[in-house]
Amino acid sequence: MYRISFVPILVLILSVSFCPVGCAAEEGITEKRTPDVVYVGSPRDVVAKMLDMVKVTKDDVLYDLGCGDGRIVATAAKKYGCRAVGYDINPVRVREAVENVKRNGVEDLVKIERKDIFKVDLSEASVVTLYLLPEMNVKLIPQLEKLKPGSRIVAHDYSIEGYPPDTTITMNSKEDGVEHYVYLWTTPLKPGEEEEPEEEEESGVDEDE
Ligand SMILES: C[S@@+](CC[C@H](N)C(=O)[O-])C[C@H]1O[C@@H](n2cnc3c(N)ncnc32)[C@H](O)[C@@H]1O
């Protein structure tokens, strides 16, 4: 079994073709249902570690499923020059993400869409980032299995049950003082026994976005 940190769990349980960023966010909205998990932003140093672990390059197309305020997509585009798409079902988060992308001057690289992540086609993505509840990660498996071989999936705090990650890192975030877990897979996903992985201790690093 993988260790999980309980503070983030508690916080989570308590709550549910490229074009410029502004053009996609509020048009043709069809998703009106309640979020499956409330918004909790990944600390900036955890975001930096996630992107570092997946070795993002400018040739990547990164999807953040449940993008919140857009910090992952904005950081990825600004720091690595990649294209990115952030999906969120909550219109408040979508507006925040659009603003964040504009503030960081990466509108030409990032698209924000209001959409249910369980209806997103992932075949164009080369990197997928997740900070969702464990059962949501499991529900995404059929979509994640459609990723091109060699794509990378990185998940914050919750693994994908039944699919041992290639790498697991624990780190203490300087932002919230809490221990966080980051899991990395390279596709195709391989089912297997969940053994206690060797963990690499990391400490937080400072980031901007
Ligand atoms: C824990 S937050 C993670 C935010 C961001 N990825 C990060 O790491 O900072 C999860 C986000 O998923 C969104 N969400 C929940 N259910 C969703 C769904 N079915 N489709 C799209 N977004 C959803 C929530 O609105 C929330 O913003």
The ligand as an ORCA input file, in Angstrom:
! r2SCAN-3c Opt
* xyz 0 1
  C      -7.857     19.388     -5.973
  S      -8.220     20.561     -7.279
  C      -6.695     20.518     -8.216
  C      -6.369     21.826     -8.933
  C      -5.079     21.833     -9.742
  N      -4.982     20.701    -10.634
  C      -3.886     21.864     -8.839
  O      -3.225     20.819     -8.676
  O      -3.595     22.937     -8.284
  C      -9.376     19.621     -8.280
  C     -10.131     20.418     -9.307
  O     -10.914     19.497    -10.083
  C     -12.119     20.148    -10.456
  N     -13.090     19.098    -10.799
  C     -13.743     18.262     -9.960
  N     -14.520     17.400    -10.641
  C     -14.343     17.683    -11.963
  C     -14.864     17.133    -13.165
  N     -15.688     16.070    -13.173
  N     -14.481     17.692    -14.335
  C     -13.641     18.759    -14.355
  N     -13.107     19.307    -13.253
  C     -13.451     18.788    -12.061
  C     -12.481     20.995     -9.254
  O     -13.346     22.049     -9.629
  C     -11.088     21.460     -8.779
  O     -10.764     22.726     -9.299
*
